[in-house]
Amino acid sequence: MSRPIPATEAQALLEAILEALDMPYPATIGDTEVHDRILNDRVMHARIALKGVLRDGDDAGWSADFLRARVAELPATGYKAVAPLPAEGVAP
């Protein structure tokens, strides 16, 4: 059984997972292949981090840092992305 996760470590892990999954959408169907390959690799690393923390008792803070390092190796580049949507409550 895994140990309780301190709130700050849980927050760091959740933020790292969001960073991993929050990629700009591809602008065209032709850009989908590159986008999906990068996203799939990022999802794999996020799943490894989550399983390590929740099932194996890995340190959540360390896992967040490790996930961020893996995501840095998988930049959301190589495809044309749609313009980012304005933040909620911000006028375009």
Sequence and secondary structure as in RCSB ss.txt:
>XXXX:A:sequence
MSRPIPATEAQALLEAILEALDMPYPATIGDTEVHDRILNDRVMHARIALKGVLRDGDDAGWSADFLRARVAELP
ATGYKAVAPLPAEGVAP
>XXXX:A:secstr
      HHHHHHHHHHHHHHH    BSSGGGHHHHHHHHHHHHHHHHHHHHHHHHH   HHHHHHHHHHHHHTS 
S SS B      TT   
